[in-house]
Amino acid sequence: MSRPRTTVPAPPTAPDLPESFESLVEPPSELRRLDLTGTVLDGLDLSEQPAQDLRIVESRLENVDLFGADLRGLTLRDVRVEGGSWATANAGSARLERVELHGVRLTGAALPSATLVDVSLVDCRCDLASFRCAELLNVRFEGCRLEESDFYEARLASVLLTGCDLTEASLAGAVFERSEMRGCTLTAVGNPERLRGVRMSIADAVRVADVLAAAVGIEIVED
């Protein structure tokens, strides 16, 4: 007899990092198609740089500034990112696998058609970020600001959002599977009917009852 299919999101697999790293103290002269493995990038200013098809594996990024960088085709695998900024960066078609981001600013970052597998974002600022047509599998958002973020036609499977602010986020065309929200703000979220299938506690469901009512066309009136 087959096992029943769980509806609980699976936790992301942590990055598999080496015991020692090589330090990169100066910004590379060319980031496009650069391949870095087992490297620490600490405090580097890579803002507004062309970095298409950049590949970083088994490495750490600490307070790296990628503001406005062209990161299309980016590959991160087994990487921990601490601080720094990806604000307004273009990471279209990026692939992130076994990646942790802590306290990273992604305001206005664009990740259209990106693939995120086993990714954790903790205390990150993702307001105005775009995940249009992206695929998210085993992804955790914890304490993140996601105001006005865009999940148009994104597929979110086994995604957990805890203590996140999704005020005015757009969910048009998004599909959730085995996903859960805990203590999230959903004020004026767009296309709330796309939350179909998301797990919530009774307390959370009551707190966002107006949003859920709007999703099924129920009009709330005063007693």
C-alpha positions in Angstrom: 0.0 0.0 0.0 1.4 3.4 -1.0 2.1 6.0 1.7 -0.2 9.0 1.9 1.3 12.1 0.3 2.4 14.6 3.0 1.3 18.2 2.8 4.0 19.5 5.1 6.8 21.4 3.4 10.2 19.7 3.7 13.1 21.7 5.2 15.8 22.9 2.8 19.0 20.9 2.7 21.9 22.9 4.1 24.9 23.9 2.0 27.7 21.3 1.9 30.7 23.6 2.6 34.4 22.7 2.8 36.4 23.0 6.0 38.7 25.6 4.5 38.4 28.3 1.9 40.6 30.4 -0.4 40.2 34.1 0.2 39.5 36.4 -2.7 40.6 39.9 -1.6 40.4 41.8 -4.8 37.5 42.0 -7.3 38.2 39.9 -10.4 38.8 41.9 -13.5 36.2 39.8 -15.4 33.1 38.2 -13.8 31.4 36.9 -16.9 31.6 33.1 -17.0 33.9 33.1 -14.0 34.0 29.8 -12.0 34.8 30.0 -8.3 35.0 27.0 -6.0 35.9 26.9 -2.3 36.3 30.7 -2.1 35.4 33.4 0.5 34.4 36.7 -1.0 34.5 39.3 1.8 33.4 42.9 1.5 33.9 43.1 -2.3 32.2 45.8 -4.3 30.9 44.1 -7.5 28.0 46.5 -8.0 26.7 47.2 -11.5 29.2 44.7 -13.0 28.4 42.4 -16.0 28.5 39.0 -14.4 26.5 36.8 -16.8 26.9 33.0 -16.2 28.9 33.6 -13.0 29.3 30.2 -11.2 30.1 30.0 -7.5 30.3 26.6 -5.7 31.1 25.6 -2.1 31.8 29.1 -1.1 30.9 32.0 1.2 29.9 35.6 0.3 30.2 38.0 3.2 28.9 41.6 2.8 29.4 41.5 -1.0 27.8 44.3 -2.9 26.1 43.1 -6.1 23.8 46.1 -6.4 22.6 46.4 -10.0 24.8 43.6 -11.2 23.9 41.7 -14.3 23.7 38.2 -12.9 21.7 36.5 -15.7 22.5 32.8 -15.7 24.0 32.9 -12.2 24.7 29.5 -10.6 25.2 29.2 -6.8 25.6 25.7 -5.3 26.5 25.0 -1.7 26.9 28.7 -0.8 26.3 30.7 2.3 25.6 34.5 1.8 25.9 36.8 4.8 24.8 40.4 4.4 25.5 42.5 1.4 23.2 43.7 -1.3 21.6 42.3 -4.5 19.3 45.2 -4.8 18.0 45.8 -8.4 20.4 43.0 -9.7 19.1 41.0 -12.7 19.4 37.3 -11.9 17.2 36.0 -14.7 17.3 32.2 -15.2 19.6 31.9 -12.2 19.9 28.5 -10.4 20.4 28.5 -6.6 20.8 25.0 -5.0 21.6 24.4 -1.3 22.0 28.2 -0.6 21.5 30.2 2.6 21.0 33.9 2.5 21.1 35.8 5.8 20.3 39.6 6.1 20.7 40.2 2.4 19.1 43.2 0.7 17.3 42.1 -2.5 15.1 45.1 -2.9 14.0 45.3 -6.6 16.1 42.2 -7.5 14.8 40.4 -10.6 14.9 36.6 -10.6 12.5 35.8 -13.5 12.5 32.1 -14.6 15.0 31.4 -11.8 15.2 28.0 -10.1 15.6 27.9 -6.3 16.1 24.4 -4.7 16.9 23.9 -1.0 17.2 27.7 -0.4 16.8 29.6 2.9 16.3 33.3 3.1 16.4 34.6 6.7 15.8 38.3 7.6 16.2 39.3 4.0 14.7 42.4 2.4 12.9 41.2 -0.7 10.5 44.0 -1.2 9.7 44.8 -4.9 11.7 41.6 -5.9 10.4 39.6 -8.9 10.1 35.9 -8.9 8.1 35.8 -12.1 7.8 32.4 -13.6 10.4 31.1 -11.1 10.4 27.6 -9.6 10.9 27.3 -5.8 11.3 23.9 -4.3 12.1 23.3 -0.6 12.5 27.0 0.0 12.2 28.8 3.4 11.5 32.5 3.9 11.9 33.6 7.5 11.4 37.1 8.8 11.6 38.5 5.2 10.1 41.7 3.8 8.3 40.7 0.7 6.1 43.8 0.2 5.0 44.3 -3.4 7.0 41.3 -4.5 5.9 39.6 -7.7 5.3 35.8 -7.9 3.5 35.9 -11.3 3.1 32.3 -12.6 5.7 31.1 -10.1 5.6 27.5 -8.9 6.1 27.2 -5.2 6.4 23.6 -4.0 7.3 22.8 -0.3 7.8 26.4 0.5 7.5 27.7 4.1 7.0 31.4 4.9 7.4 32.4 8.5 6.9 35.9 9.9 7.0 37.5 6.4 5.3 40.7 5.2 3.6 40.1 1.8 1.7 43.3 1.8 0.5 44.1 -1.8 2.5 41.1 -3.1 1.3 39.8 -6.4 0.3 36.1 -6.7 -1.3 36.2 -10.1 -1.0 32.8 -11.7 1.2 31.4 -8.9 0.7 27.7 -7.9 1.4 26.5 -4.3 2.0 22.9 -3.4 2.8 21.4 0.0 3.4 25.0 1.3 2.7 26.7 4.6 2.5 30.3 6.0 3.0 31.1 9.6 2.4 34.6 11.1 2.6 36.3 7.7 1.1 39.7 6.8 -1.1 39.4 3.7 -2.7 42.9 3.6 -3.9 43.8 0.1 -2.2 40.8 -1.4 -3.0 40.4 -5.1 -4.9 37.4 -6.4 -5.4 35.8 -2.9 -7.3 32.9 -4.6 -3.9 31.6 -5.6 -3.3 30.7 -2.0 -5.3 27.5 -2.6 -3.6 24.6 -1.0 -1.5 26.6 1.5 -1.4 25.4 5.1 -2.2 27.8 7.9 -3.0 27.6 11.6 -6.5 28.4 12.7 -5.2 31.5 14.4 -3.5 32.7 11.2 -6.6 31.9 9.1 -8.8 34.0 11.4 -6.3 36.8 11.4 -6.3 37.0 7.6 -10.0 36.1 7.3 -10.7 39.2 5.2 -8.1 38.1 2.6 -9.4 34.5 2.5 -12.9 35.8 2.2 -12.0 37.9 -0.8 -10.4 34.9 -2.4 -13.7 33.1 -2.5 -15.9 36.1 -3.2 -17.4 36.5 0.3 -18.4 40.1 1.2 -17.6 41.0 4.8 -20.3 43.2 6.4 -20.7 44.9 9.8 -23.0 43.1 12.3 
